[in-house]
Amino acid sequence: MRQSNLYALPNLLTYGRCLAVPVVVAFLFWPQEHWARWWALGLFVAAAITDYFDGYLARAWNQQSALGKMLDPIADKLLVAAVLMMLVTDGTIAGLSLWAAIVILLREILVSGLREYLADLKVSVPVSAVAKWKTTMQLVAVGFLVAGPAGEAILPGTILIGTVLLWISAILTIYTGWDYLRASLDHIVEDIPAVQEAVEPGSKGREDSA
């Protein structure tokens, strides 16, 4: 990789988002301390904003790179997944809302695997407008939940708002995940005849020898 691409501003923003993850998590180790919640929220919002600007600047300045394309979704998933797990641990996300968090986490794991599978087949699934809304909704929902008790002191219902948005983002997560699953299933179905042809000659040989 060229040195210029490695240190291009869009990539630096992505690196920063990755580095922000453990710091946000560290502040959430003091869930009842309002100052820690506000610091966590500030860093989370800053990291979320870079999610928009790194892609925008890469396209505008023609600085798109393979490294950036690889790291960008990884940084997004690390940020959301790590913070969700901390919010579950401290009880901000509890009860039935745990299922919304589980759906989001499982979908991200599934889509990561499907994306790798499709990449090997040179198949690209374009990002839909709904998928972009899903990402935005996730970040806003998690932001409200990160504010948590500290936010309640300023805006009563902060956690409720975050929980409702989390459920909406979980529904959008399932909907957008179907695009990757459908594309993968189409190719898996196409591969079945080839697999059968590869297996049947060997099976026939074993039957003849018997």
N, C-alpha and C positions, 0 to 999 in steps of 0.2 A: 504494500500500500504506500502511496506517495505521502511524504511528510506533510504536504499541504492539506491533504484530506484528513490525516490523522488529527491535526490541530485546527481544523476548520471550525468556525463558531457553532454551526449546527451540531457537530459532534461533541464539542465542549459542553453544550447545553445538555445533551444526552448523558454525558459522563456525570455532570452535576446532578441530574435527576437520580442516577444510580447511587451516588454518594449521599444524597439526601435521605435515602431510605433508612439506613441504620440510625441516623440522627433523629429522625421523626420517631422511630421505634423507641429510641432511648428516652425521649421525653415522655412517651406514653407509659413508661415504667412508674411514673408518678401520676396515676389517673385522677386522683382527688385534688391535686395541686393545680389551681387555676392558671398559675403562671406557666406551668409545664404544658398545659393544654393549649394555651395561646401560642407558645413557641412552636409546638407541634403543628398547629393549624397554619401558622405563618409559613413554615418550611414546606408543608404539604401544598399549600396554595401556590407558592413559588415554583415548586417542582411540577405541579399540574400545568402551570402557565407555560413552562418550557416545553411541555408536550405539544403545544400548538406551534410555538415559534421555531423549534428545531426543524420540523418538517417544512414549514412555510419558508424559512430562510434557505434551507437546502434547495428547494425548488426555485426560489427567486434568484438566488446567486449561483445556480447551477453547481452546487457542491454536494449533490447526492452521492453517496458511497455505499459499498457493500457492507462496511462496518456499521454505518448509520442505520441502514435498513435492518440489520440483524439486531442491533442494540436497542433500537427505539421500542419495539413491542416488548422486549425483555424488561426494559426499565419501567414501562407502564404496568406490567403484570407484577413486578416486584413491589412497586409502590402500593398498588391496591391490595395485593394479597397480604403483604406484611402488616399493613395497617389494619386490615379486616381481622386478621388473627389476633392482633393486640386488643382490638375493640371487643372481640369475643371473650378474650381472657379477662379483661377488666369488667365485664358485665354490661358494657354499653349496648352491645348487641346480645339479646337474650331471648329465651322463649321461642316462639314460632319464627321470629326474625332470624334465628340461626339458620333456618332453611334457605333464606334468601342469600345469606353469605355463603353457604355450602354450594348452592347452585352456581353462584358467580365463580367460586374457586374451581369447582369441577369443570365448568365450561372452559375456563382459561387453560386448564391442564389438557383437556380433550382437544381444544382448538390448536394448541401448541404442537401436539402430536400430529394432528391432521395437516397442519401447515407444513411440517417437515416431510410428511408423506407426499403431499402434492408438489412440494418443491423438487423432490427427486424425480417426479414425473414431468417437470417443467410446466406445471399448471399453476396459474395465478388466479386467485379469487379476489376480484376488485372490492375495495372497501365501499360499502353502501352508505347512503345518507343515514339510514337507521343505525348502522354500526357506529357512526360518528356521534349520533345522539346518545347511543348506549354508553359510550366512553365518557361523554360529558355528564350524563346523568349519574354514572358511577362516581365520578370525581366530586360532583356536588354533594351527593348523598354522603359519601365518606367524609367530606369536609364538615358537614353539619354534625356528624357523629363524633368526629375528632374534637370539635368544640365542646360537645357533651355538657357536663355539669357547668363548665365555665360559660358556655353559651346560654344556658338556661337562666343564668343570673341577669343577662341582658335581654335575651329574647326567649320568653317562656314558650315551651313547645319545640325547642331546638332539636331535641332527640327524637321527638315524634315526627317532625318534618324529615329528618334524616332517615328514619326508619321507613316512612312511606316512600320516599325517593329510592331507597334501597330495594324495596319490593318492585317498584316500577323498572328499575335497572335490571333486576333479576329476570323479569319477564322479557325485556328487550334482549338480554343476554341469551336466553333460550332461542328467541326468534332469529337473532343474527348467527348463532352457532349452527343453525340448520343449513345455512349457505355452505359452510365448510363440510358438514356431514354429507350433504347431498352431492357435492362435487366429488368427495372421496368415494361414496357408494357407487356413483356412476362408473368410476375407474375400477373399483373392486369387481363390479359385475362384469365389466369388459374383460378383466383378467381371468375370470373363472374358466372360460373355455381353454385358454392357454395352459392354465394349471392342470386341467383335466387331461389335455393332450400329453402333457409332460409326465403325468402319473400313470395313465392307462397303459402305455407300452411296457413299462416296468412291471405292472401288475399282470399283464398278459404273459410276459416272459416267465414269471414265477408260476402262473397257472400251468403253462406248457411243461415246465420242468417237473411239476408235481405229477 
